[in-house]
């Protein structure tokens, strides 16, 4: 599987939290190559199942969220300027003077209004409710196309940087979706130790809502939640970040199952899969928190990879880290952890 091509396909689909269906439907079509009973539910969650053929096999859930951060229309003023609120937690300080798309009855282009620096009285970053979007129309024209509750995304593009680094919107967490699809591709035709249940869940960015539903419905024995984490930049703390290209990040947290974390670490060492350890005191801030307490409880671990500029339109990921994450998932699903 070509992860670069796959990531390009997935990051070009719009899927703001609460309106994931374009991305969900695209992911479902890709999942059908590997899984049975693929379904997109009323919430936008994608699920599918891969049977091991073993009567005694436990169910391993593989989850990555399908939604992306964005904005939602909250008001249209008398001059046709559009006000918004956040969906999830986009980095609002990066939105000034950016090009955006308003997803109304049809997509229309706009720009985010900003005062020129000559007359700017404050240099502090605005709150989302303080910005306005200019689509070049008066109020009547805007209201023919745009309604309150429509979604807004910042315009960006899939860019190839040096080496294996890609910059694109929605890398969080479409790259996680790609890692799971790539793992399924690696597993094709092999004898697995687990039945696999796939969950590409909606509305993670607004409270892990979709994974709460899929985990309850699937009731897995174990779960690997695949998400992104913080990549190192010149202004970041080395203790809280990882270098792009350093491999898969194996999660440790009071909210995770230490046995799974230890097994994945031992497996990575045994299979020469580059990894780092990510310690998260308290909760993880990922779907693992919701999945772990679903039903009677689910053993969970997180596998992540570092990205730079999280929750902006130019998130950066190293494709090698995505592939290594897929490899570790594949080895675990084959039962490799039982041999280390």
Phi, psi and omega in degrees: 000135177272103185295324180299312180296320179297316180295322177299314179301314186285324182283346177275352177270133178279134180200064177294147180311124182099350179212057189272000197297326177297316178289319181298316181295322178294318179294322180297319179297321178291322182293331182299341177292338189237336191237160175257164176052042179288133186215142168250115186275182185296342182268345184102003176286141175253130175228153177197163189224139177236117184272141180278336186088358178264130182293331184261011186289137171280167180257124175255118177270132174248118185237138167215142183276146186263344186276164177230158176287156179185208185223161180226139183289128181245340182196151171234116187276180187294342179258005178090004177282141186255129174260153184222163168238171183270148167247110191081213182227068176296153180284094188296331183295345181266000189269343183301134177063021178268158173274137182227164171242129175262121185266081179263217176301330167218161179287131174233150182270148178209173174229152180275125182293140175208144177287144174298151182298338181295332184243005181288126182267340181222140179260006180287151181293140181284160168275160184302321183288352180265352181267159177227148178250130181256116177252008176077017182237159171278175186300317182298319180293318180298316187288346173288338186244323190250138176237156172301137183096353174290158185259155182227135175235149176279134182287134176205188183210162174282120183234137174266116175267193182293152177064229181260012187274132178242139172244131182195160170285156173063020169304324170273102006231035177295335175293327174294320174301317180295322178298318180292316178298321178294320177298318178297324177296319178294329183277348187302125178083001181257156180275114184266153176275344184236152157283137182255131171243122182262136176228112168258097197265149181271159168055038171294320185291345180246026173122025175056037188286316183294318181294330175301321181285313184293321180295320179296319183288320184279324182051060183285166174276323180220161178214137167250115177265121183257123181212183179257162176223193192269121177272150184287136174227166183302334183259012183257166178272127178300335180287339186246008185222169175226151179289138169299134182093002181272358176104196182282144178258119181265126188277140171231128182196152173302335181272359179250163179275114184295330177297316177296317180301314180295320179296317179294322178294314179297320179295318178299318178296316183294326183261009179056044176261118182299136181208162167232165178254134181245110181263125183236096178300138181077230180270172184262342186074016179237178178298341179302328180296319179283319183293321183299329182256013179285140178057232178273005179107143182228132172295126184229149166218154175256140165241126183229172169218150186285140170231154175260150173065045182303140178066029170239172179281001184235039179301139183241135180222149173267122183299332177297324178293323178296316180295319179295324176297316177299319180298318181292320175301314180301312181297322179293317181294333178281353180092015183299332181294338179287344185259002183241000000 
